[in-house]
Amino acid sequence: MGVIFEVSDDTNDLLVPYIQKRNDMVSVEKINEMYLKASLGEISSFDFWNELGFDSEYPEIERVS
């Protein structure tokens, strides 16, 4: 995928805390469920962020700084 992480589980070590810091109402299970669907191409990036409560921040949330 072209990205190297220093952690062994980037989803649970990076993505989950990032999302829960911004929206503590989202469960770990929901984040992992949506991440799996997005990874398998079953939902779009927009649908991923929308399901997790970030619809008003898309596409800014994916912008590379």
C-alpha positions in Angstrom: 0.0 0.0 0.0 3.0 2.3 0.0 2.8 3.3 3.7 5.1 2.1 6.5 3.8 2.2 10.1 5.9 1.7 13.2 3.0 -0.1 14.9 2.0 -3.7 14.2 -1.8 -3.1 14.1 -2.4 0.2 12.3 -6.1 -0.1 12.5 -6.4 -0.6 16.3 -3.3 1.4 17.2 -3.9 4.4 15.0 -7.3 4.5 13.3 -9.5 3.6 16.2 -7.9 6.1 18.6 -8.0 8.8 16.0 -11.7 8.3 15.3 -12.6 7.8 19.0 -10.8 11.0 19.9 -13.0 12.9 17.5 -16.2 10.9 18.1 -16.2 8.9 21.4 -19.7 7.5 20.6 -18.3 5.2 17.9 -17.4 1.7 19.1 -14.2 -0.2 18.3 -16.4 -2.9 16.7 -18.2 -0.4 14.4 -14.9 1.1 13.3 -13.4 -2.3 12.5 -16.6 -3.4 10.7 -16.6 -0.3 8.5 -12.8 -0.5 7.9 -13.2 -4.1 6.7 -16.0 -3.2 4.4 -14.0 -0.3 3.0 -10.9 -2.5 2.6 -12.8 -5.1 0.7 -14.3 -2.4 -1.6 -17.8 -2.9 -0.4 -18.2 0.7 0.6 -16.6 4.0 -0.6 -14.3 6.3 1.4 -17.3 8.6 1.7 -19.5 5.9 3.1 -16.8 4.8 5.5 -16.4 8.3 7.0 -20.2 9.0 6.8 -21.0 5.8 8.8 -18.5 6.9 11.5 -20.1 10.4 11.8 -17.6 12.4 9.7 -19.8 13.2 6.7 -19.5 17.0 7.2 -15.7 16.7 7.2 -15.4 14.7 4.0 -13.2 15.1 1.9 -11.1 17.3 4.1 -10.5 14.4 6.5 -8.7 12.5 3.7 -6.6 15.5 2.6 -2.8 14.9 2.8 -1.1 17.8 4.7 
